Amino acid sequence: MAARLTGFVQRSADFVKKYATIAWRDHINKVAVCQANGQSMSRMQMLSLYLKTELAPPNPIEAKESIAKFLDLPFKMSGQKIANMNVKEALCKSLLVADVAVFFVVGEVIGRRCWGGYKIPGAYGDTEMFTEEDIKKMDAERAKAN
């Protein structure tokens, strides 16, 4: 078991190293192109360059491709395909689903700004919202309505 875990960690480290190297080369190439043109690129210019390219909305061709892939997804995940999946693939896909679920929950907690639930004014015995006079007025209005 320890040997398998060590192998997994080594493969993961190799994977990260490979793609970090690719990203670094891409960065160096962009800087070299700017320097070849007699320009120097500041960090803000580099940031804006990456933001424009990486965070830009998809063009119509990319949008059509992604919609087609999304609509084709239920047919790709048929029961037979799931039954023929090996343990490694199933584990990777389940970890992906768990990752998305965890970050959904983290996003909800950040959005609520609390661990519990949504804070509803006036609930949970909060009396800071209404004074005694406000409560008496509301009781009088309810009594008139009935």
Backbone hydrogen bonds, N-H to C=O, Kabsch-Sander energy under -0.5 kcal/mol:
donor,donor_aa,acceptor,acceptor_aa,energy
5,L,1,M,-2.3
6,T,2,A,-2.6
7,G,3,A,-2.3
8,F,4,R,-2.3
9,V,5,L,-2.5
10,Q,6,T,-2.4
11,R,7,G,-2.6
12,S,8,F,-2.5
13,A,9,V,-2.4
14,D,10,Q,-2.4
15,F,11,R,-2.3
16,V,12,S,-2.5
17,K,13,A,-2.5
18,K,14,D,-2.5
19,Y,15,F,-2.2
20,A,16,V,-2.4
21,T,17,K,-2.1
22,I,18,K,-1.9
23,A,19,Y,-2.3
24,W,20,A,-2.4
25,R,21,T,-2.5
26,D,22,I,-2.2
27,H,23,A,-2.2
28,I,24,W,-2.6
29,N,25,R,-2.7
30,K,26,D,-2.0
31,V,27,H,-2.1
32,A,28,I,-2.7
33,V,29,N,-2.3
34,C,30,K,-1.8
35,Q,31,V,-2.5
36,A,32,A,-2.4
37,N,33,V,-1.3
38,G,35,Q,-1.4
39,Q,34,C,-3.1
42,S,40,S,-0.6
46,M,42,S,-2.3
47,L,43,R,-2.7
48,S,44,M,-2.7
49,L,45,Q,-2.3
50,Y,46,M,-2.4
51,L,47,L,-2.8
52,K,48,S,-2.4
53,T,49,L,-1.8
54,E,50,Y,-3.2
55,L,51,L,-1.7
63,A,59,N,-2.5
64,K,60,P,-2.3
65,E,61,I,-2.2
66,S,62,E,-2.4
67,I,63,A,-2.4
68,A,64,K,-2.4
69,K,65,E,-2.3
70,F,66,S,-2.3
71,L,67,I,-2.6
72,D,68,A,-1.6
73,L,69,K,-0.7
73,L,70,F,-0.8
76,K,72,D,-1.5
77,M,73,L,-1.9
78,S,75,F,-0.7
78,S,76,K,-0.5
82,I,78,S,-1.9
83,A,79,G,-2.2
84,N,80,Q,-1.7
85,M,82,I,-1.1
90,A,86,N,-2.3
91,L,87,V,-2.6
92,C,88,K,-2.4
93,K,89,E,-2.5
94,S,90,A,-2.4
95,L,91,L,-2.4
96,L,92,C,-1.9
97,V,93,K,-2.1
98,A,94,S,-2.4
99,D,95,L,-2.5
100,V,96,L,-2.3
101,A,97,V,-2.4
102,V,98,A,-2.7
103,F,99,D,-2.3
104,F,100,V,-1.8
105,V,101,A,-2.2
106,V,102,V,-2.5
107,G,103,F,-2.1
108,E,104,F,-2.2
109,V,105,V,-2.4
110,I,106,V,-2.4
111,G,107,G,-2.5
112,R,108,E,-2.4
113,R,109,V,-1.7
114,C,109,V,-0.9
120,I,118,Y,-0.6
123,A,120,I,-2.0
126,D,123,A,-1.5
127,T,125,G,-0.6
135,I,131,T,-2.0
136,K,132,E,-2.2
137,K,133,E,-2.4
138,M,134,D,-2.3
139,D,135,I,-2.3
140,A,136,K,-2.2
141,E,137,K,-2.4
142,R,138,M,-2.2
143,A,139,D,-2.1
144,K,140,A,-2.1
145,A,141,E,-2.1
146,N,142,R,-1.7
